[in-house]
Amino acid sequence: MKKDTARESVLSSVYPHVENELTESLSEARPSDISHRNEVTRKRLIRTALSGAIRYTAMLACLLVFLGAAGYIASYAMQYVEKREQAAYFNNFEDGKIKSAGASEAAKAVAAVGNSELGNSSLPISGVDIQTGEYNEYFEKKRAMIVGLQRSYPDVWGWIDVPGTSVNYIVMQSNDNKEYLYKDYDKTYTRYGSIFADYRVSRNMSENRNTVLYGHNMNTATIMFAPLLEFAISEEAFQNKTVNIITRDGVYTYEIFSVYDTKASYNYTQTYFSSDAEFINFAERCKSKSIYQKDVEFTADSKLLTLSTCTVRRDDMRWALHGVLIGVSK
């Protein structure tokens, strides 16, 4: 304390005017002056805070715009790559390895393997119109592709063609439902995988009460089973769409009667039914779950088709589409 007092005495003696001015300023200060200074300080702090908030908000907005643009570019690039890969996939079909040039080539492919490999095309299917006798170029071309491919790739099961969409693919089948999740027909890796039949279904369509096929739902709406979601979006598409399943025995045409999303654990892919009543009950349940309704009646002789794909947004959800056989052409 003595040192402080001594220092103050020295400062006062050296700078007497400072002490006097400070004393006079404090004695003349009014409460309003102090209040004004506080207000100025408060406003300055508010302006500083607002300026900082605006700056950070602008930075956040710029970041969001950047991320959005980057996401759009990435999505566009992915779609471009998928379209290139899809084009390459179908070019492979056109180069003679898979796709025949016409009816004459179809006949050659069929003749090359012999009629014994064509299967029994005379099996009756109760309640279904079976057209035979006339030459069916559409069927013969597809059959040529299927039979020709099966010589080198025995897992080829058939073909799926959905008129009016880009769904037009080979269907594979193995002894489980995992083999072709990410493999092409020749077992090379592809993130698209293949369309494949449930391992439990028969290659003889007349033996299947519910033929189940699986396919990926890709980001690009034109690849694999992604186009089938149009049935869920548009009732018009749902009401007027058929699916052709082609095997070496014939072209099986199904009318879509149900589309819905469901838990993957739901047994919408059931293939075995212990009784006619169980089968009809299954078909009615599938019909009742549909987003849109269609007047369809089922009997013990009905033949169903189930197409299954993922919903993208959740791993434990699936889109299910069901059709009922309305005709066969051979």
Protein Blocks (a to p, Z undefined) as FASTA:
>chain_A
ZZmmmmmmmmmmmmmmlmmmmmmmmmmpcfklmmmmmmmmmmmmmmmmmmmmmmmmmmmm
mmmmmmmmmmmmmmmmmmmmmmmmmmmmmmmmmnopmmccbjklmmmmmmmnopklnopa
kbccehiacdehiacfklmmmmmmmmmmmmmmmmbnbdcddehiabdcdddddfbfklmm
mccfkopacfklpadddfkbcfblklpmbdcddddddfblkgcjlmmmmmmmpmklmmmc
ccddddfkbccddddfbdcdddfklcfkbfbdfbfklmmmmmmmmmmmpmbdcdddddfk
bccddddddehlamkbccddddddfbdcZZ
